[in-house]
Amino acid sequence: MFLVETPTWVILFPFVLICVAAYFFVWIYRDTNDFKKSFKLYLPTGTIIALVFWFAGLPLVLGVFMVFAGFVILIFISNRFFYK
């Protein structure tokens, strides 16, 4: 399936889900100042989300880049919690 033919919800929903997952995993370890714990939870979850939506019709490359974007969001959110 081409990206032009992909429904909007198939693009928007996994990105929102990845952002919420990134925020939730940082929130769990907000008092530890340990980014590695959040990342260890995020990586398998982001990969599973990308694979599920790949089966739903999202191009795999876009799913991988969404996981990477969620990783960047994870870094910024963790920085916010660590220096609060």
Secondary structure as a PSIPRED ss2 file (coil, helix, strand):
# PSIPRED VFORMAT (PSIPRED V4.0)

   1 M C   1.000  0.000  0.000
   2 F C   1.000  0.000  0.000
   3 L H   0.000  1.000  0.000
   4 V H   0.000  1.000  0.000
   5 E H   0.000  1.000  0.000
   6 T C   1.000  0.000  0.000
   7 P C   1.000  0.000  0.000
   8 T H   0.000  1.000  0.000
   9 W H   0.000  1.000  0.000
  10 V H   0.000  1.000  0.000
  11 I H   0.000  1.000  0.000
  12 L H   0.000  1.000  0.000
  13 F H   0.000  1.000  0.000
  14 P H   0.000  1.000  0.000
  15 F H   0.000  1.000  0.000
  16 V H   0.000  1.000  0.000
  17 L H   0.000  1.000  0.000
  18 I H   0.000  1.000  0.000
  19 C H   0.000  1.000  0.000
  20 V H   0.000  1.000  0.000
  21 A H   0.000  1.000  0.000
  22 A H   0.000  1.000  0.000
  23 Y H   0.000  1.000  0.000
  24 F H   0.000  1.000  0.000
  25 F H   0.000  1.000  0.000
  26 V H   0.000  1.000  0.000
  27 W H   0.000  1.000  0.000
  28 I H   0.000  1.000  0.000
  29 Y C   1.000  0.000  0.000
  30 R C   1.000  0.000  0.000
  31 D C   1.000  0.000  0.000
  32 T C   1.000  0.000  0.000
  33 N C   1.000  0.000  0.000
  34 D C   1.000  0.000  0.000
  35 F H   0.000  1.000  0.000
  36 K H   0.000  1.000  0.000
  37 K H   0.000  1.000  0.000
  38 S H   0.000  1.000  0.000
  39 F H   0.000  1.000  0.000
  40 K H   0.000  1.000  0.000
  41 L H   0.000  1.000  0.000
  42 Y H   0.000  1.000  0.000
  43 L H   0.000  1.000  0.000
  44 P H   0.000  1.000  0.000
  45 T H   0.000  1.000  0.000
  46 G H   0.000  1.000  0.000
  47 T H   0.000  1.000  0.000
  48 I H   0.000  1.000  0.000
  49 I H   0.000  1.000  0.000
  50 A H   0.000  1.000  0.000
  51 L H   0.000  1.000  0.000
  52 V H   0.000  1.000  0.000
  53 F H   0.000  1.000  0.000
  54 W H   0.000  1.000  0.000
  55 F H   0.000  1.000  0.000
  56 A C   1.000  0.000  0.000
  57 G C   1.000  0.000  0.000
  58 L C   1.000  0.000  0.000
  59 P C   1.000  0.000  0.000
  60 L H   0.000  1.000  0.000
  61 V H   0.000  1.000  0.000
  62 L H   0.000  1.000  0.000
  63 G H   0.000  1.000  0.000
  64 V H   0.000  1.000  0.000
  65 F H   0.000  1.000  0.000
  66 M H   0.000  1.000  0.000
  67 V H   0.000  1.000  0.000
  68 F H   0.000  1.000  0.000
  69 A H   0.000  1.000  0.000
  70 G H   0.000  1.000  0.000
  71 F H   0.000  1.000  0.000
  72 V H   0.000  1.000  0.000
  73 I H   0.000  1.000  0.000
  74 L H   0.000  1.000  0.000
  75 I H   0.000  1.000  0.000
  76 F H   0.000  1.000  0.000
  77 I H   0.000  1.000  0.000
  78 S H   0.000  1.000  0.000
  79 N H   0.000  1.000  0.000
  80 R H   0.000  1.000  0.000
  81 F H   0.000  1.000  0.000
  82 F H   0.000  1.000  0.000
  83 Y C   1.000  0.000  0.000
  84 K C   1.000  0.000  0.000
